[in-house]
Amino acid sequence: MTLKGEGVTRIVIVGAGISGLCTAHYLVRELASAGKSVEIILFEAEKVPGGKMRTICEDGFHMEWGPNGFLTNKPHSLELVKELGAEERLARSSDAARKRFIFSGGVLHRLPETPPAFFRSQLLSLRGRIRILGELFAPGPPQGVDESLGDFARRRLGPEALEKLIDPMVTGIYAGNPDRMSLASCFPLIHDLESRYGGLVKGMIALKRERMRAGEKREMSAGPGGVLMSFDLGVQALTDILADKLSDGLHLGVKVDRVIRREGKIMLSLEENGLRGEIDADVAVLATPAYAAAEMLGPLDSSLRGALAAIPYSAISVVALGYDKKALGNPLDGFGFLIPRGERRKILGALWDSSVFPNRAPEGKALVRAMVGGVRAPALAALPPAELLELVRSE
């Protein structure tokens, strides 16, 4: 595996999750169109490609390890699907996906989708709702400071909105802590609204006017913008298609544990089935979590290793549960629910997958996925499967 053709540039990509597969796909496309002579090799430590985009099919249930789709307001995803010729396999989420809930005070509160519905909602106290109105008069951002999302929410929306709206939103996206997340880095659109328009309400009004002038119509939504899309048999369809197209250069079950430089070349140390080897590369791409990249780059650059190792990660375990619909007291008409930190529950929330994509469960059945762990309770995410199942059932 160390030999390559004369004049051929070898690019080695470590990690065959969605990032590594897309990197390889676009490199093949762009370099081929430019007439470049390139060899692209992907190494994946697992026996299957796709990373966290994996779908398990069992007894008619289609269970996702991680994400359950993508949003149409991000055009690159749809463009990739079209380029791969996979449009016919797309599955659009049901209208129920617009209905999102917060569990607070022992009750599921539907997130309001219009200003009148917001002020009728009992999710926030009257004082909390009035405080949000004061967003129009909130002070501007501190200068020269990388403000956290938590500090931003307190300044513009108040502590109750942070607790019952922002904190669960961050849980659903990052499983993180809003006080440890940069507003500009993690939520750049919110940051830009304040920077450009002076506030969230002013920004949303201005954007609505701009869309109206452009002839666009867009309804408000309790969730992120765009329509949630997936595939007929789950999100793994996308990574399977990519992996199939890249199969000539894709090597599964191969772990890369070290990257060094030798005689002007990048050398990668490999392990496969207990056997060790190495491969040289002109270019190496590490499409792995930061902590994995830190270990590989340690011999090459200790300072870079330290910086990568310092990036925090929130571990999450996902527990999938199948039910008879008749046995459920709740019709599960919605996307699911999230739980604020102050409720002190052992799960972060749950997704009603078969309500969002009805083909995820057999007729008469319901599929629910509960999330455990995150920055709130990382130890719970590491529990053995049997204990995780018991914990989720008890919640």
C-alpha positions as CSV (number, residue, x, y, z in Angstrom):
1,M,0.0,0.0,0.0
2,T,3.0,2.3,0.1
3,L,3.6,2.4,-3.7
4,K,1.9,4.8,-6.0
5,G,2.2,5.8,-9.6
6,E,4.7,8.4,-10.9
7,G,3.4,11.9,-10.7
8,V,0.3,10.9,-8.7
9,T,-0.6,12.9,-5.6
10,R,-1.8,10.7,-2.8
11,I,-4.4,12.0,-0.4
12,V,-5.2,10.0,2.7
13,I,-8.4,10.7,4.6
14,V,-8.7,9.3,8.1
15,G,-12.3,8.7,9.1
16,A,-15.2,7.6,6.9
17,G,-18.0,9.3,8.7
18,I,-20.1,11.9,6.8
19,S,-17.2,14.4,6.9
20,G,-14.6,12.1,5.5
21,L,-16.9,10.6,2.9
22,C,-18.0,14.1,1.7
23,T,-14.4,15.3,1.6
24,A,-13.4,12.3,-0.6
25,H,-16.4,12.8,-2.8
26,Y,-15.7,16.4,-3.5
27,L,-12.0,15.9,-3.9
28,V,-12.6,13.2,-6.5
29,R,-15.1,15.5,-8.4
30,E,-13.1,18.6,-8.4
31,L,-9.7,17.1,-9.0
32,A,-11.0,14.9,-11.8
33,S,-12.6,17.8,-13.5
34,A,-9.3,19.7,-13.3
35,G,-7.4,16.8,-14.9
36,K,-5.3,16.1,-11.8
37,S,-3.8,12.7,-11.3
38,V,-4.8,11.8,-7.7
39,E,-5.1,8.7,-5.6
40,I,-7.6,9.1,-2.7
41,I,-7.5,6.6,0.2
42,L,-9.9,6.5,3.1
43,F,-9.2,4.6,6.4
44,E,-12.0,3.9,8.8
45,A,-11.4,2.2,12.2
46,E,-14.9,0.7,12.4
47,K,-16.0,-2.2,10.2
48,V,-18.8,-0.1,8.7
49,P,-18.6,3.5,7.2
50,G,-20.8,6.4,8.2
51,G,-19.7,7.2,11.7
52,K,-22.7,8.3,13.8
53,M,-25.0,8.3,10.7
54,R,-26.0,4.7,11.2
55,T,-29.5,3.1,11.0
56,I,-30.3,-0.1,12.7
57,C,-33.3,-2.1,11.2
58,E,-34.9,-4.6,13.6
59,D,-38.4,-6.1,13.7
60,G,-39.7,-3.4,11.3
61,F,-38.2,-0.5,13.3
62,H,-35.7,1.8,11.8
63,M,-33.5,3.3,14.6
64,E,-31.0,6.0,14.1
65,W,-27.8,6.1,16.1
66,G,-27.5,9.8,15.8
67,P,-29.2,12.4,13.5
68,N,-32.5,11.6,12.0
69,G,-32.3,13.8,8.9
70,F,-31.2,17.2,7.5
71,L,-32.9,20.5,6.9
72,T,-33.7,21.9,3.5
73,N,-32.6,25.4,4.5
74,K,-29.0,24.1,4.2
75,P,-28.8,23.9,0.3
76,H,-25.6,21.9,0.2
77,S,-27.3,18.7,1.6
78,L,-30.0,18.7,-1.0
79,E,-27.5,19.5,-3.8
80,L,-25.4,16.5,-2.7
81,V,-28.4,14.2,-2.7
82,K,-29.3,15.3,-6.2
83,E,-25.7,14.9,-7.4
84,L,-25.7,11.3,-6.1
85,G,-29.0,10.6,-7.8
86,A,-30.7,9.7,-4.6
87,E,-33.7,12.1,-4.8
88,E,-36.2,9.3,-5.2
89,R,-35.1,7.9,-1.8
90,L,-35.9,11.1,0.1
91,A,-38.5,11.1,2.8
92,R,-40.1,14.3,4.0
93,S,-41.1,14.7,7.6
94,S,-44.7,14.8,8.6
95,D,-46.5,18.0,9.6
96,A,-46.2,16.7,13.2
97,A,-42.4,17.6,13.1
98,R,-43.4,21.3,13.5
99,K,-44.8,20.5,17.0
100,R,-42.1,20.6,19.6
101,F,-42.5,20.4,23.3
102,I,-40.7,21.4,26.6
103,F,-41.3,19.3,29.7
104,S,-41.6,21.8,32.6
105,G,-43.3,21.4,35.9
106,G,-44.5,17.9,35.1
107,V,-46.3,19.1,32.0
108,L,-45.5,19.0,28.3
109,H,-45.8,22.6,26.9
110,R,-46.0,23.0,23.1
111,L,-43.5,25.6,21.9
112,P,-45.6,28.4,20.4
113,E,-45.2,29.3,16.7
114,T,-46.7,32.7,16.7
115,P,-46.4,35.8,19.0
116,P,-50.1,35.5,20.2
117,A,-49.5,31.8,21.0
118,F,-46.3,32.7,22.8
119,F,-48.1,35.1,25.2
120,R,-50.9,32.6,25.9
121,S,-48.4,29.9,26.6
122,Q,-47.9,28.9,30.3
123,L,-44.4,27.7,29.7
124,L,-43.0,31.0,31.0
125,S,-44.5,33.0,33.8
126,L,-46.2,36.3,33.0
127,R,-43.1,38.0,34.3
128,G,-40.9,35.9,32.1
129,R,-43.0,36.7,29.0
130,I,-42.9,40.5,29.8
131,R,-39.2,40.3,30.3
132,I,-38.8,38.9,26.7
133,L,-40.8,41.9,25.5
134,G,-38.0,44.0,27.1
135,E,-35.6,42.5,24.5
136,L,-36.2,45.6,22.4
137,F,-34.6,47.7,25.1
138,A,-31.8,45.3,26.2
139,P,-28.2,46.7,26.4
140,G,-25.8,46.0,23.6
141,P,-23.1,43.3,23.7
142,P,-19.9,43.8,25.6
143,Q,-17.0,45.0,23.5
144,G,-14.0,42.8,22.8
145,V,-15.5,39.8,24.6
146,D,-16.4,36.4,23.1
147,E,-19.8,36.3,24.8
148,S,-21.3,33.0,25.8
149,L,-24.8,32.0,24.7
150,G,-25.9,32.0,28.4
151,D,-24.7,35.5,29.0
152,F,-26.4,36.7,25.8
153,A,-29.7,35.1,26.8
154,R,-29.6,36.7,30.3
155,R,-28.8,40.1,28.8
156,R,-31.4,40.1,26.1
157,L,-34.2,37.6,27.2
158,G,-33.8,37.2,31.0
159,P,-33.0,34.2,33.2
160,E,-36.3,32.4,32.9
161,A,-36.1,32.3,29.1
162,L,-32.5,31.0,29.4
163,E,-33.7,28.2,31.8
164,K,-36.8,27.1,29.9
165,L,-36.1,27.9,26.3
166,I,-32.4,28.4,25.5
167,D,-31.0,25.6,27.8
168,P,-33.2,22.9,26.3
169,M,-32.5,24.2,22.8
170,V,-28.8,23.8,23.4
171,T,-29.4,20.4,24.9
172,G,-31.2,19.3,21.7
173,I,-28.4,20.5,19.4
174,Y,-25.2,20.1,21.3
175,A,-26.0,18.4,24.6
176,G,-23.9,21.3,26.0
177,N,-23.9,24.1,28.6
178,P,-25.0,27.5,27.2
179,D,-22.5,29.2,29.6
180,R,-19.6,27.3,28.0
181,M,-20.6,27.9,24.4
182,S,-19.5,30.9,22.3
183,L,-22.5,32.7,20.8
184,A,-20.5,33.8,17.7
185,S,-19.1,30.3,17.0
186,C,-22.0,28.1,17.9
187,F,-25.0,30.3,17.0
188,P,-23.6,32.8,14.4
189,L,-27.1,33.6,13.0
190,I,-28.3,34.8,16.4
191,H,-25.0,36.8,16.8
192,D,-25.5,38.4,13.3
193,L,-29.1,39.4,14.1
194,E,-27.9,41.5,17.0
195,S,-24.9,42.8,15.2
196,R,-26.8,43.9,12.1
197,Y,-30.1,45.0,13.5
198,G,-29.5,45.7,17.1
199,G,-31.6,42.9,18.6
200,L,-33.5,39.7,17.9
201,V,-37.0,41.2,17.6
202,K,-35.7,44.0,15.4
203,G,-33.8,41.5,13.3
204,M,-36.7,39.1,12.8
205,I,-39.0,42.0,11.8
206,A,-36.4,43.3,9.3
207,L,-35.8,39.8,7.8
208,K,-39.6,39.3,7.4
209,R,-39.8,42.6,5.6
210,E,-36.9,41.7,3.4
211,R,-38.5,38.3,2.5
212,M,-41.8,40.1,1.8
213,R,-40.1,42.5,-0.6
214,A,-38.5,39.5,-2.3
215,G,-41.8,37.8,-2.6
216,E,-40.9,35.0,-0.2
217,K,-43.4,33.4,2.2
218,R,-42.1,31.6,5.3
219,E,-44.2,30.5,8.2
220,M,-42.8,30.7,11.7
221,S,-41.8,27.5,13.3
222,A,-41.0,26.3,16.8
223,G,-38.0,24.5,15.5
224,P,-35.1,25.4,13.2
225,G,-35.9,26.7,9.7
226,G,-36.4,24.5,6.7
227,V,-38.1,21.1,6.3
228,L,-36.6,18.0,7.9
229,M,-35.8,15.4,5.3
230,S,-34.4,11.9,5.6
231,F,-34.3,8.7,3.4
232,D,-36.7,5.8,3.0
233,L,-34.7,3.5,5.2
234,G,-32.9,6.1,7.4
235,V,-30.0,8.5,7.1
236,Q,-27.5,5.7,6.6
237,A,-28.7,5.6,3.0
238,L,-26.6,8.7,2.3
239,T,-23.4,7.4,3.7
240,D,-23.9,4.0,2.1
241,I,-24.3,5.6,-1.3
242,L,-21.1,7.7,-0.8
243,A,-19.2,4.7,0.5
244,D,-20.2,2.6,-2.5
245,K,-19.0,5.3,-4.9
246,L,-15.7,5.5,-3.1
247,S,-15.3,1.7,-2.5
248,D,-12.1,1.4,-4.5
249,G,-10.2,3.5,-2.0
250,L,-12.1,2.8,1.1
251,H,-10.5,0.5,3.8
252,L,-12.6,-0.5,6.8
253,G,-11.3,-1.8,10.1
254,V,-8.0,0.1,9.7
255,K,-6.9,2.2,12.6
256,V,-4.5,5.1,12.1
257,D,-2.8,5.8,15.4
258,R,0.1,8.1,14.5
259,V,1.0,10.8,11.9
260,I,4.7,11.9,11.5
261,R,6.9,13.5,8.9
262,R,9.8,11.6,7.4
263,E,12.0,12.8,4.6
264,G,9.5,15.4,3.6
265,K,6.7,13.0,3.5
266,I,3.7,12.5,5.7
267,M,3.7,9.0,7.2
268,L,0.7,7.4,8.8
269,S,1.0,4.3,11.1
270,L,-1.7,1.7,10.6
271,E,-3.1,-1.2,12.4
272,E,-5.4,-3.8,10.9
273,N,-6.4,-7.2,12.5
274,G,-3.4,-6.9,14.8
275,L,-0.9,-6.3,12.0
276,R,1.0,-3.0,11.7
277,G,2.1,-1.1,8.7
278,E,2.5,2.5,7.4
279,I,1.6,4.5,4.3
280,D,3.1,7.7,2.9
281,A,0.9,10.6,1.8
282,D,1.4,13.9,0.1
283,V,-1.7,15.2,1.9
284,A,-3.5,13.9,5.0
285,V,-7.0,14.9,6.1
286,L,-8.1,13.9,9.6
287,A,-11.9,13.7,9.5
288,T,-12.1,12.5,13.1
289,P,-13.2,13.9,16.5
290,A,-10.7,16.3,17.9
291,Y,-9.6,13.9,20.7
292,A,-8.8,11.2,18.1
293,A,-6.8,13.7,16.0
294,A,-4.9,14.8,19.1
295,E,-3.6,11.2,19.7
296,M,-2.6,10.8,16.1
297,L,-0.8,14.2,15.9
298,G,1.0,13.9,19.3
299,P,4.4,12.8,17.8
300,L,4.2,15.5,15.1
301,D,3.1,18.6,17.1
302,S,2.7,18.5,20.9
303,S,1.2,22.0,21.1
304,L,-1.4,21.1,18.5
305,R,-2.2,17.9,20.3
306,G,-2.8,19.9,23.5
307,A,-5.1,22.3,21.7
308,L,-7.2,19.5,20.1
309,A,-7.3,17.5,23.3
310,A,-8.7,20.6,25.2
311,I,-11.8,20.7,23.0
312,P,-14.7,19.4,25.1
313,Y,-17.1,16.7,23.9
314,S,-20.4,15.7,25.4
315,A,-21.1,12.0,25.4
316,I,-24.7,10.9,24.7
317,S,-26.3,7.5,24.7
318,V,-29.5,7.0,22.6
319,V,-32.0,4.4,23.8
320,A,-34.7,3.3,21.2
321,L,-38.0,2.0,22.5
322,G,-40.8,0.4,20.5
323,Y,-44.4,0.4,21.7
324,D,-47.9,-0.6,20.7
325,K,-49.7,2.7,20.0
326,K,-52.7,1.4,21.8
327,A,-50.7,1.1,25.0
328,L,-49.6,4.7,25.0
329,G,-51.6,7.3,26.8
330,N,-50.1,10.1,24.6
331,P,-50.7,10.0,20.9
332,L,-47.1,11.3,20.3
333,D,-48.3,14.0,17.9
334,G,-45.1,16.0,17.5
335,F,-41.4,16.0,17.1
336,G,-40.6,15.2,20.7
337,F,-39.7,17.0,23.9
338,L,-36.7,18.5,25.7
339,I,-36.2,18.9,29.4
340,P,-34.6,22.0,31.0
341,R,-31.8,21.4,33.4
342,G,-33.8,22.7,36.4
343,E,-36.2,19.8,36.1
344,R,-33.4,17.5,37.3
345,R,-34.5,14.5,35.2
346,K,-32.1,11.7,34.2
347,I,-32.9,12.0,30.5
348,L,-32.4,15.0,28.3
349,G,-35.5,14.5,26.2
350,A,-37.0,12.2,23.7
351,L,-37.8,12.1,20.0
352,W,-41.0,10.6,18.6
353,D,-39.4,9.3,15.5
354,S,-42.4,7.4,14.1
355,S,-44.5,10.5,14.3
356,V,-41.9,12.5,12.4
357,F,-41.3,9.7,9.8
358,P,-44.2,7.2,10.0
359,N,-42.3,4.5,8.2
360,R,-39.8,4.2,11.0
361,A,-42.1,1.8,12.8
362,P,-44.5,-1.0,11.7
363,E,-48.2,-0.3,11.5
364,G,-49.7,0.1,14.9
365,K,-46.3,0.6,16.6
366,A,-44.5,3.7,17.8
367,L,-40.7,4.4,18.0
368,V,-39.3,6.7,20.6
369,R,-35.6,7.6,21.1
370,A,-34.5,8.9,24.5
371,M,-31.3,10.8,25.0
372,V,-29.1,10.3,28.1
373,G,-25.9,12.0,29.3
374,G,-24.5,15.2,27.7
375,V,-22.6,17.7,29.7
376,R,-25.3,17.5,32.4
377,A,-24.6,13.8,33.3
378,P,-21.8,12.3,31.3
379,A,-21.5,9.3,33.7
380,L,-25.1,8.2,32.8
381,A,-24.1,8.0,29.1
382,A,-21.5,5.4,30.0
383,L,-23.9,3.0,31.8
384,P,-24.2,-0.5,30.5
385,P,-27.1,-1.1,28.0
386,A,-29.3,-2.9,30.5
387,E,-29.0,-0.1,33.1
388,L,-29.6,2.6,30.5
389,L,-32.7,0.8,29.4
390,E,-34.0,0.6,33.0
391,L,-33.2,4.2,33.6
392,V,-35.1,5.4,30.5
393,R,-38.1,3.2,31.3
394,S,-38.2,4.6,34.9
395,E,-38.1,8.2,33.6
